[in-house]
Amino acid sequence: MKKILKFCHFIMVLACLNIGWGIGLGIGIGFGTGYAPVAYAKDVMTDKKYSISGTVTITKINDGDSLRSGNLRIRLFGIDAPEKKQQCTDAAGMSWDCGIAAQKKLADLVANAPNLTCHLIDVDRYGRLVMRCLAGETDVAAALVRAGLALAYRKYSSAYIDDETIAKTTKSGIWAGRFTAPWDWRRAQ
């Protein structure tokens, strides 16, 4: 209950201050005893006591799974991409900057659609908005996973496991060689 109240306060502050998502997000918020279904990857439905979504203007790509809209920090839902300083090994045993490649892929995905449509899933322990974002009809997280530049973050969701299986089968991105899962790489640093 405390988490829900804290989140509701956060959303109300955003709405009252008219911060929006960068420049101009129409915020739709529903509170009360009813549940607002929120759709995310693979059309899986979840019942939440709140709903918030809208157009996001991207101002910075931090890495392969994190971006900014003004002062708001956004973490893509359900995936974990290699960190910027992380190296992977290709099929020939050569090191490559897989973290930088993931960041560039995310930048490419949003370049043609700088205004993403994002749906809030959660707020993480760092205060980042965990969101599912679409660039047109493209689920940005699914595209990163299918390109082999992010992993399905099974600790939090099973939404992108099928996309990961495709990347692994086709030996895309990091699946072409050897790599350390981003969560293991961070723990070792």
C-alpha positions, 0 to 999 in steps of 0.5 A, a space after each residue: 500500500 505504501 508503494 502505491 501511495 508513494 507512486 500516486 503522490 509522484 504522479 500527482 506531483 508530475 500532473 500538478 507541476 505540469 512537468 510532462 514527459 519532456 515537452 508536452 505529454 498529455 497525461 491520462 491518469 486513472 485512480 479509484 477502485 477500478 482497474 485500468 488494463 495496461 497492455 505490454 509486450 505480446 499483448 499480455 495484460 496486467 491489472 494496475 490501479 493506475 494508468 499513465 502513457 503518452 508521447 515522450 520527447 527523448 533528450 538523451 540516450 544513456 545506454 542500451 536500455 535507458 534514456 531521458 526525457 528532460 529530467 525524467 529518467 526512463 528504463 525500458 521494461 523487461 530487458 537488460 542491455 550490455 553496459 556502455 563499458 562492457 565488451 563482448 567477444 565475436 565468433 572469431 574471438 575478437 572483443 567488441 564494444 557491445 554496450 556501445 553497439 546497444 546504445 547506438 541501436 537504441 539511438 537508431 530506433 528512436 532517431 526516426 521517431 523522436 517522439 515515442 509513445 510510452 506506457 508506464 509499467 513501474 518505478 524502479 528503486 532508483 526512481 526511474 520510470 520503467 516503461 514500454 516504449 513504441 517507435 511507431 508500431 515497433 516495440 523498442 525493447 523487442 527490437 533491441 532483444 531481436 537484434 541481439 543487443 539486449 537480453 530478456 530480463 527474466 527477473 522482472 518479465 517473461 515478455 521478451 523471451 521469444 524475441 531472445 530465442 530468435 536472436 539466439 537462433 539467428 546468432 544476432 549481436 551478442 549471440 554470435 560469440 561470447 558475453 557476460 549477462 549485463 546483470 552479472 557484469 555489473 555485479 563483477 564491477 
